[in-house]
Amino acid sequence: MLQDSEAAVVGRSAEFWARDFARRISMVRPEDTLRGMFCNGLLRFARGLGCEKQLRRCLAAGGEEKFVDFFSYPIVTYLRMVSTVLLPLAERYGTVEEALRALGKQAMVDLQGSAAGKALAMMNTGDMRSRLDAVFTAYRVSVSFGEHTLAWRGPTSARITLKRVLMPCPFHEGLMLAVLGSEHLRPVKVIGRQTGLLDCEFDIFWE
Protein backbone atom coordinates (compact mmCIF):
# COMPACT_ATOMS: atom_id res chain seq x y z
CA MET A 1 0.00 0.00 0.00
CA LEU A 2 1.09 3.57 -0.61
CA GLN A 3 1.66 5.94 2.28
CA ASP A 4 -0.69 8.95 2.51
CA SER A 5 1.89 11.35 1.05
CA GLU A 6 2.60 9.00 -1.86
CA ALA A 7 -1.11 8.50 -2.50
CA ALA A 8 -1.57 12.26 -2.74
CA VAL A 9 1.14 12.46 -5.40
CA VAL A 10 -0.45 9.62 -7.35
CA GLY A 11 -3.83 11.36 -7.05
CA ARG A 12 -2.51 14.61 -8.49
CA SER A 13 -0.82 12.73 -11.30
CA ALA A 14 -4.04 10.87 -12.03
CA GLU A 15 -5.93 14.16 -12.24
CA PHE A 16 -3.40 15.49 -14.74
CA TRP A 17 -3.66 12.37 -16.86
CA ALA A 18 -7.44 12.37 -16.66
CA ARG A 19 -7.43 15.83 -18.25
CA ASP A 20 -4.80 14.68 -20.75
CA PHE A 21 -6.88 11.68 -21.81
CA ALA A 22 -10.00 13.85 -22.09
CA ARG A 23 -8.13 16.07 -24.56
CA ARG A 24 -6.91 13.05 -26.51
CA ILE A 25 -10.42 11.62 -26.71
CA SER A 26 -11.70 14.94 -28.03
CA MET A 27 -9.19 14.70 -30.91
CA VAL A 28 -10.11 11.18 -32.04
CA ARG A 29 -11.52 10.76 -35.53
CA PRO A 30 -14.20 8.14 -36.37
CA GLU A 31 -11.75 6.25 -38.57
CA ASP A 32 -9.11 5.88 -35.81
CA THR A 33 -9.08 2.19 -34.83
CA LEU A 34 -6.87 -0.47 -33.26
CA ARG A 35 -6.99 -4.24 -32.98
CA GLY A 36 -9.01 -5.91 -30.25
CA MET A 37 -5.89 -7.66 -28.93
CA PHE A 38 -4.88 -4.40 -27.24
CA CYS A 39 -8.24 -4.15 -25.47
CA ASN A 40 -7.94 -7.77 -24.34
CA GLY A 41 -4.44 -7.08 -23.03
CA LEU A 42 -5.78 -4.15 -21.04
CA LEU A 43 -8.54 -6.32 -19.60
CA ARG A 44 -5.93 -8.84 -18.47
CA PHE A 45 -4.20 -5.99 -16.64
CA ALA A 46 -7.47 -4.96 -15.01
CA ARG A 47 -8.11 -8.56 -14.00
CA GLY A 48 -4.60 -8.66 -12.53
CA LEU A 49 -5.62 -5.96 -10.06
CA GLY A 50 -7.59 -8.68 -8.30
CA CYS A 51 -10.72 -6.55 -8.26
CA GLU A 52 -13.79 -7.65 -10.19
CA LYS A 53 -15.25 -4.17 -9.79
CA GLN A 54 -12.35 -2.62 -11.75
CA LEU A 55 -12.74 -5.22 -14.49
CA ARG A 56 -16.45 -4.45 -14.82
CA ARG A 57 -15.71 -0.70 -14.92
CA CYS A 58 -13.14 -1.23 -17.64
CA LEU A 59 -15.55 -3.30 -19.75
CA ALA A 60 -18.38 -0.82 -19.21
CA ALA A 61 -16.16 2.06 -20.34
CA GLY A 62 -15.36 0.16 -23.53
CA GLY A 63 -19.02 -0.46 -24.29
CA GLU A 64 -18.36 -4.05 -25.41
CA GLU A 65 -19.01 -7.39 -23.74
CA LYS A 66 -15.88 -8.89 -25.31
CA PHE A 67 -13.24 -8.14 -27.94
CA VAL A 68 -12.00 -10.25 -30.84
CA ASP A 69 -8.23 -9.96 -31.17
CA PHE A 70 -8.08 -9.31 -34.92
CA PHE A 71 -11.18 -7.15 -35.24
CA SER A 72 -10.74 -3.37 -35.34
CA TYR A 73 -12.33 -1.18 -32.69
CA PRO A 74 -12.46 2.61 -32.22
CA ILE A 75 -9.36 3.87 -30.42
CA VAL A 76 -11.68 5.95 -28.24
CA THR A 77 -12.85 2.64 -26.72
CA TYR A 78 -9.30 1.85 -25.62
CA LEU A 79 -8.66 5.37 -24.33
CA ARG A 80 -11.80 5.30 -22.20
CA MET A 81 -10.91 1.88 -20.82
CA VAL A 82 -7.40 3.01 -19.90
CA SER A 83 -8.73 6.11 -18.14
CA THR A 84 -10.87 3.97 -15.82
CA VAL A 85 -7.90 1.98 -14.48
CA LEU A 86 -5.20 4.68 -14.31
CA LEU A 87 -5.52 5.30 -10.57
CA PRO A 88 -5.65 1.64 -9.43
CA LEU A 89 -2.74 0.84 -11.76
CA ALA A 90 -0.82 3.84 -10.41
CA GLU A 91 -1.32 2.52 -6.89
CA ARG A 92 0.27 -0.74 -8.00
CA TYR A 93 3.14 0.71 -10.08
CA GLY A 94 3.85 3.85 -8.03
CA THR A 95 2.87 6.53 -10.58
CA VAL A 96 0.53 6.90 -13.52
CA GLU A 97 3.57 7.19 -15.78
CA GLU A 98 4.89 3.81 -14.65
CA ALA A 99 1.43 2.33 -15.08
CA LEU A 100 1.32 3.63 -18.66
CA ARG A 101 4.76 2.13 -19.32
CA ALA A 102 3.49 -1.21 -18.04
CA LEU A 103 0.52 -0.97 -20.39
CA GLY A 104 2.88 -0.19 -23.26
CA LYS A 105 4.93 -3.29 -22.49
CA GLN A 106 1.76 -5.38 -22.43
CA ALA A 107 0.68 -3.93 -25.78
CA MET A 108 3.98 -4.97 -27.37
CA VAL A 109 3.72 -8.46 -25.87
CA ASP A 110 0.23 -8.75 -27.36
CA LEU A 111 1.45 -7.43 -30.71
CA GLN A 112 4.40 -9.82 -30.87
CA GLY A 113 2.08 -12.72 -30.09
CA SER A 114 -0.32 -11.83 -32.89
CA ALA A 115 -0.34 -13.49 -36.31
CA ALA A 116 1.15 -10.36 -37.89
CA GLY A 117 3.84 -10.17 -35.23
CA LYS A 118 4.77 -13.82 -35.62
CA ALA A 119 4.92 -13.54 -39.40
CA LEU A 120 7.14 -10.49 -39.24
CA ALA A 121 9.33 -12.11 -36.59
CA MET A 122 10.50 -14.45 -39.32
CA MET A 123 12.11 -11.41 -40.93
CA ASN A 124 14.09 -10.74 -37.78
CA THR A 125 17.73 -11.80 -38.08
CA GLY A 126 18.50 -10.93 -34.45
CA ASP A 127 20.21 -7.58 -34.90
CA MET A 128 18.74 -4.29 -33.70
CA ARG A 129 17.90 -3.02 -37.16
CA SER A 130 15.87 -6.01 -38.29
CA ARG A 131 14.15 -6.26 -34.89
CA LEU A 132 12.97 -2.66 -34.97
CA ASP A 133 11.99 -2.89 -38.64
CA ALA A 134 9.84 -5.98 -38.02
CA VAL A 135 8.21 -4.71 -34.85
CA PHE A 136 7.29 -1.31 -36.24
CA THR A 137 5.92 -2.80 -39.43
CA ALA A 138 3.69 -4.97 -37.25
CA TYR A 139 2.68 -1.93 -35.20
CA ARG A 140 1.73 0.03 -38.29
CA VAL A 141 -0.61 -2.71 -39.51
CA SER A 142 -2.28 -3.00 -36.08
CA VAL A 143 -3.63 0.57 -35.88
CA SER A 144 -5.23 2.80 -38.50
CA PHE A 145 -3.85 6.09 -37.23
CA GLY A 146 -0.55 7.84 -36.71
CA GLU A 147 2.75 8.15 -38.51
CA HIS A 148 5.62 5.91 -37.37
CA THR A 149 9.05 6.81 -38.71
CA LEU A 150 12.27 4.93 -38.08
CA ALA A 151 15.48 6.77 -39.05
CA TRP A 152 18.95 5.29 -38.74
CA ARG A 153 21.32 7.94 -37.37
CA GLY A 154 24.47 5.84 -37.28
CA PRO A 155 25.70 2.24 -36.98
CA THR A 156 24.48 2.05 -33.36
CA SER A 157 21.71 4.64 -33.10
CA ALA A 158 18.24 5.35 -34.41
CA ARG A 159 15.40 7.80 -33.91
CA ILE A 160 11.77 6.77 -33.83
CA THR A 161 9.27 9.56 -34.46
CA LEU A 162 5.60 9.03 -33.70
CA LYS A 163 2.98 11.55 -34.82
CA ARG A 164 -0.69 11.54 -33.91
CA VAL A 165 -0.41 8.28 -32.02
CA LEU A 166 -3.09 9.22 -29.43
CA MET A 167 -1.46 7.35 -26.52
CA PRO A 168 1.06 9.36 -24.44
CA CYS A 169 4.83 9.13 -24.39
CA PRO A 170 5.15 6.86 -21.28
CA PHE A 171 3.00 4.25 -23.00
CA HIS A 172 5.34 4.20 -25.98
CA GLU A 173 8.36 4.18 -23.66
CA GLY A 174 7.02 0.92 -22.29
CA LEU A 175 6.51 -0.35 -25.79
CA MET A 176 10.13 0.48 -26.65
CA LEU A 177 11.41 -1.13 -23.47
CA ALA A 178 9.54 -4.33 -24.32
CA VAL A 179 11.37 -4.45 -27.64
CA LEU A 180 14.81 -3.46 -26.40
CA GLY A 181 14.60 -5.52 -23.23
CA SER A 182 14.34 -8.77 -25.16
CA GLU A 183 17.01 -11.37 -24.56
CA HIS A 184 20.20 -11.50 -26.60
CA LEU A 185 20.26 -7.73 -27.16
CA ARG A 186 23.26 -5.65 -26.16
CA PRO A 187 22.90 -2.80 -23.64
CA VAL A 188 20.75 0.02 -24.99
CA LYS A 189 19.69 3.51 -23.98
CA VAL A 190 16.35 5.11 -24.86
CA ILE A 191 15.69 8.84 -24.52
CA GLY A 192 12.03 9.68 -25.09
CA ARG A 193 10.24 13.01 -25.14
CA GLN A 194 6.75 14.28 -25.82
CA THR A 195 6.94 16.76 -28.71
CA GLY A 196 3.22 17.53 -28.88
CA LEU A 197 -0.02 16.32 -27.35
CA LEU A 198 -0.18 13.44 -29.83
CA ASP A 199 3.49 13.35 -30.89
CA CYS A 200 6.65 11.92 -29.34
CA GLU A 201 10.10 10.75 -30.39
CA PHE A 202 12.77 8.41 -29.08
CA ASP A 203 16.51 8.41 -29.56
CA ILE A 204 17.92 4.87 -29.21
CA PHE A 205 21.58 4.01 -28.71
CA TRP A 206 23.16 0.58 -28.42
CA GLU A 207 26.64 -0.88 -28.25
N, C-alpha and C positions, 0 to 999 in steps of 0.2 A: 504493500500500500504506500501511496505517496504521503509525505508529511503535509501539514496544512499549507506551509509556505510554498512547497512545490506544486501542490494542487492549484493554488492561486495563479502561479505562472502558467500552468497548463491551461487553466480556464481562460486567461487573457489570450493566450495563443489560439485557443479554439475559437474565441470570438473573432479574432482577426481572420482566421481561415474561413469562418462561416461567411463573413462579408466577402472574402475573396472568391469563394465558390459561388456565392449569389451573383457576383459580377460575371464570372465565367458562364454560368447558366444563362444569363441574359444575352450572351454573345453567341450562343449555339444556333446553328442553322438547321432546318429540318432534315437536310441531307447528311448531316454529320452522324456517322454510325461507327460502331465497333462490334467485334465478335462477342457472342454470348459467353465464350470461355473466360473473358475478363470478369464478367458479372458473377459467374460461378466461382471463380477464384476469390472474389471479394466475399461471397457468401461463406466460403470455407473459413475465411479470416473471422467473420462475424461469429460463426459457430465455434471457432477456437476461443472466443471470449468466455465460453462456458455459460452463456446467458441466452436462454431461449427468447427472452423479451427483445434483446438486441437483434437477433436473427429475424424475428417477425417485423421489427421496425425497418430493417434493411430491405426486406422483401416488399413491404408495403410502400416504401419510398420508390422502389423500382416499378411498381404497378404491374408486376408479372408474378404468376404463381411459380414458374420455373423458367430456366433459360436453356436453350439448345446451343452447344458450344460453337457450331459453325454457322448459326444464323446471325444476321446483323440486327442490332438494336440501336435505338437513338442514344448517342453519347450522354444526353441529358439524364437518361435513366441511370447510368453509371455514376454521374456526378452527384445526383440526389442520393443515391445509395451510400456513396463515400461520405457525404456530409452527415449522415445519420450516425456513423460509427467513429467519427473523428475523435470525440472526447474519450469514449471508452478505450479506443486504441491508444490514444495519447497517455492514458493512465497506465497502460501496460508497457509502452515503449519509452515513456519519459517525457516526450514532447510530440506535438502534432507533426513536426517535421520528420522525426524519426518514424512515426507511424506511417507517414506518406512514403518514406523510403522503403519501409517493409512492404507496403502495398505494391510499390514499383518492382521489388524483387519478385513478389508473387506473380505479378503480371508477366514478367519475363519467363519464369518457370512454366506458366501456363502456355505461353507462346511457343517455347521450345518443345513442349510436349504435344503441340498440335500437329496435324498432318502437314501443314505448310512448313512448320519449323523442322520437322523430321526430314522432310524432303530436301530442304535447303541445307540441313546439317551435312548431307552427303557431299555438298560442295566445299565443306570446311576441311582444309588441309592441316589444321592445327596451329597455324601462325595467326598473329593478331589481325592481319589484314583480311584474310579469308573469313575469320570468325566474325568480325564486325560487318563485313559485306553481307554474309549470309543472314545474320541476325536482323540487320536493318532492312534487308529485302523482305524478310518475313514480317517485320513490324509494319512496313508500308502496305502489305496486302491484307493486314488485319484490321485496319481502320480506314475510313473513307476521307479523313480530313488531315490537314497539316502538310508541311513540307519538311522532309528529313534529308539533310545534306551531310555527306561524309567527305571531308577533304583531307588528303594526306599532306602533312606539313613537313615531313622529313622521314628518314628511315625508321625512326622510333617515336613518331608523334602524329597525332591526327586531331582534327577539330570536327565535332558533330554539332550542327546547327539545326535547331527545331523551331519551326514557325507555325503559329496557330495550332498548337497541339492540345490545348484546352486543359490538360492536367498540369499542375505546377512543377517547378524545378525539382523539389525534393523527391517527387515521384519518379522523375526521370533519372535522378541520381541513383535511386535504388535500382532502377532498371539497368543502368550502366554497371553498377557494382555486381549485379547478378551475372552479367556477361564477363566482366574482367576478373571476378573472383572465382571463376571456374578453375578446376585443377589443370595442372601442366602449363599454366601461364606464368611468365616471369613477373617480377614486381612491377606494379603500375601505379600511376598517380592520375587522379581525375580532378580537374578544377572546373566546377560548374557555376553558372551565374544566370540569373533571370534577367533577360534583356528587354522584356516587355511583359504585359499581363499574360499573353499567350505564347511568348517566345522565350527560349533559353538556349544556351550553348555550352559545350563542354570541351575543354582542352584535355587530351589524353596523352600521357607520356609513359613509355615502357623501356626496359633495358634490353 
